[in-house]
Amino acid sequence: MRASIYRNFLKISYPATTTKTSNSRIRNIMSESDQSIGFDTPRLVTKKILAKLQHEGDGAVVRRGIGRSEQKFLDPFLMLDDFSVSPPAGFPDHPHRGFETVTYMLQGGITHQDFAGRKGTIHTGDVQWMTAGRGIIHSEMPAGEGAQTGLQLWINLSSKDKMIEPRYQELLSDDIKRAEKDGAEVRIIAGESMGVQSPVYTRTPTMYLDFTLKPRAQVHQNIPESWNGFRVYYRR
């Protein structure tokens, strides 16, 4: 159970370890099952996917890259949506069970509320890591006017964790650790990069890295040879 991402409005390739681009941000998301970090030989891109527009929830629009027929199986990743939602549209009450959802806001805010009365709002650059476990019913609605946009990734849980109690981890944008080297800056949402470790605990061990590259900069992110990988790429 492992992986990484490439997104250019919705060109997805997997696996990948080395990136060269300009004025771009790259989100590498991957999961691990061992602690052997790194290898020297870059992997070839084996598949590229253009994410497609579709409607979800109540009037919301998403571009889905993982979870469609072209890319159904990328264990442990079940789905990846690039979402855009404006009031009064949203994602009213719906259930989750047996996996985790990771919501990373790119612009605006989303207000989350569940059946147990837990409620909160994440804004631009914030992250909510929700472990649904044995089951949860919640809503996700826009927290302001105009388009509220972000990424949501679904990560499968192992059989031993599918019936645990639901839990949340939230990181404010200012609390996400950063590192920079040779024109490449990384926000370390989960896992480790450039020697810096995120505090997020991942039951399915995961690295989630957001890179910003200056023109002509390069970044090399080590990924164990046994990992799956995919990248999401876009230009600002």
C-alpha positions in Angstrom: 0.0 0.0 0.0 1.9 3.0 -1.2 2.1 6.0 -3.8 2.9 9.7 -5.4 0.9 12.4 -7.8 1.3 14.6 -11.0 -1.3 17.3 -11.8 -1.7 19.7 -14.7 -5.3 20.1 -14.5 -5.3 16.8 -14.5 -2.7 15.0 -16.0 -1.8 12.2 -13.7 1.2 9.9 -14.0 2.4 7.2 -11.8 4.9 6.2 -10.6 7.4 9.1 -10.6 10.3 10.3 -8.5 12.0 13.1 -10.4 10.4 16.3 -11.6 11.6 19.2 -13.7 9.3 22.2 -14.4 9.1 26.0 -14.0 6.7 28.2 -12.0 4.8 25.1 -10.9 3.6 23.5 -7.8 3.7 19.7 -7.5 1.9 17.6 -5.0 3.6 14.2 -4.4 1.4 11.9 -2.4 2.6 8.5 -1.5 2.3 5.8 1.1 4.8 3.5 2.5 4.9 0.1 4.2 8.6 0.0 5.0 11.2 2.4 6.3 13.8 2.0 3.6 13.9 5.5 2.1 15.4 6.1 -1.3 16.9 4.6 -4.4 19.1 6.0 -7.1 17.4 5.1 -10.3 14.4 7.2 -11.4 11.3 5.3 -12.4 9.7 5.7 -15.8 6.2 7.1 -16.1 4.0 4.2 -17.0 0.6 6.0 -17.4 -0.8 9.5 -17.9 -4.4 10.3 -17.2 -6.4 13.5 -17.9 -8.8 13.9 -15.1 -12.4 14.5 -16.2 -15.1 16.9 -15.0 -18.1 15.4 -13.3 -20.8 16.5 -10.9 -20.9 15.4 -7.2 -22.9 16.2 -4.1 -25.4 19.0 -4.6 -24.4 21.1 -7.5 -20.6 20.7 -6.9 -18.1 20.0 -9.7 -15.0 17.8 -9.4 -12.2 16.7 -11.7 -11.5 13.0 -10.9 -8.2 11.5 -11.6 -8.2 8.4 -9.5 -11.3 6.3 -9.1 -12.4 6.3 -12.8 -12.2 3.4 -15.2 -8.8 4.5 -16.5 -7.3 4.4 -13.0 -9.3 2.3 -10.6 -6.6 0.5 -8.8 -3.7 2.4 -7.2 -3.6 0.7 -3.8 -4.0 2.2 -1.2 -5.5 5.2 -3.0 -9.2 5.0 -3.8 -10.0 8.4 -5.2 -8.5 11.8 -6.0 -10.8 14.8 -6.7 -9.9 18.3 -7.6 -13.1 20.0 -6.4 -14.7 23.4 -6.9 -17.8 24.4 -5.1 -19.7 27.7 -4.8 -22.8 28.4 -2.6 -25.5 27.2 -2.5 -23.8 24.0 -3.9 -21.9 21.6 -1.6 -21.6 18.2 -0.2 -24.5 17.6 2.2 -24.8 14.7 4.6 -23.1 11.6 3.2 -21.4 8.5 4.8 -17.8 7.2 4.8 -16.5 4.0 6.3 -13.2 2.0 6.2 -10.9 4.7 4.7 -9.4 8.1 5.3 -10.2 11.4 3.5 -7.5 14.1 3.2 -8.8 17.5 2.3 -6.2 20.2 1.2 -7.7 23.6 0.5 -6.2 25.6 -2.4 -8.6 28.6 -2.2 -11.4 29.6 0.1 -12.8 27.4 2.9 -14.9 24.3 3.6 -17.0 23.8 6.7 -17.2 20.2 8.0 -19.9 18.9 10.4 -20.5 15.3 11.4 -23.3 13.4 13.1 -21.5 13.5 16.5 -21.6 17.3 16.5 -18.0 17.9 15.5 -17.7 21.0 13.4 -14.9 23.1 12.0 -13.7 25.1 9.0 -10.5 24.8 7.0 -9.2 27.6 4.9 -6.6 28.2 2.1 -3.5 26.0 2.8 -5.1 24.1 5.7 -5.5 20.3 5.8 -8.0 18.0 7.4 -7.0 14.3 7.7 -10.2 12.4 8.6 -10.1 8.7 9.6 -13.6 7.4 9.0 -12.9 4.0 10.6 -16.1 2.3 11.6 -18.3 4.9 10.0 -19.2 8.6 9.9 -21.9 10.8 8.4 -20.8 14.3 7.6 -21.3 17.3 5.4 -18.8 19.6 3.6 -20.1 22.9 2.6 -18.5 26.1 1.2 -17.5 28.6 3.9 -17.7 31.8 1.8 -18.8 33.3 -1.5 -17.3 32.4 -4.8 -15.5 29.2 -5.7 -13.9 27.2 -2.9 -11.4 24.8 -4.4 -9.1 22.0 -3.1 -7.9 18.5 -3.4 -9.5 15.5 -1.7 -7.7 12.1 -1.6 -9.2 8.9 -0.2 -6.7 6.4 1.4 -7.7 2.9 2.2 -7.3 1.5 5.7 -6.0 -2.0 6.4 -8.5 -4.6 7.6 -7.3 -4.2 11.2 -8.1 -0.5 11.2 -11.4 -0.4 9.3 -13.5 -0.6 12.5 -11.6 1.9 14.7 -13.3 5.0 16.1 -13.4 8.0 13.8 -10.7 10.7 14.4 -9.5 13.9 12.9 -6.2 15.6 12.5 -6.1 19.2 11.3 -3.2 21.3 10.3 -3.4 25.1 9.8 -1.4 26.5 6.9 1.0 28.3 9.2 1.7 25.1 11.1 2.6 23.0 8.1 6.4 22.4 8.2 8.4 23.7 5.2 11.9 23.2 3.8 13.7 24.8 0.8 16.7 23.9 -1.3 18.1 25.0 -4.7 15.0 26.9 -5.7 12.5 24.2 -4.6 10.3 24.7 -1.6 8.2 21.9 0.0 5.3 21.9 2.4 5.4 18.6 4.3 1.8 17.7 5.0 2.7 14.1 5.9 5.9 12.1 5.8 9.4 13.5 5.3 11.2 15.6 2.7 14.6 17.4 2.8 15.2 16.0 6.3 12.0 17.6 7.7 9.2 15.4 9.2 5.5 16.2 9.5 3.7 15.5 12.8 0.7 13.9 11.1 0.1 10.3 12.1 -0.9 8.1 9.2 -2.4 4.7 9.9 -1.7 3.8 6.3 1.8 5.3 6.4 1.8 8.1 3.9 3.9 11.0 2.5 2.0 14.0 1.2 4.4 16.7 -0.1 3.5 20.0 -1.8 6.5 21.4 -3.9 6.8 24.9 -5.3 9.6 25.2 -7.9 11.2 28.4 -9.2 12.1 28.6 -13.0 14.6 26.0 -14.0 14.7 24.5 -10.5 14.7 20.7 -10.1 13.7 18.5 -7.2 14.5 14.8 -6.6 12.2 13.1 -4.0 13.4 9.6 -2.9 10.7 7.0 -3.0 11.3 3.3 -1.9 11.4 1.0 -4.9 8.3 -1.0 -3.7 6.0 2.1 -3.6 3.3 3.0 -6.0 3.6 6.6 -7.2 1.6 9.4 -8.9 1.9 13.1 -9.3 -0.6 15.9 -9.8 0.8 18.9 -11.7 -0.4 22.4 -12.4 1.0 25.9 -13.2 0.1 28.9 -11.2 
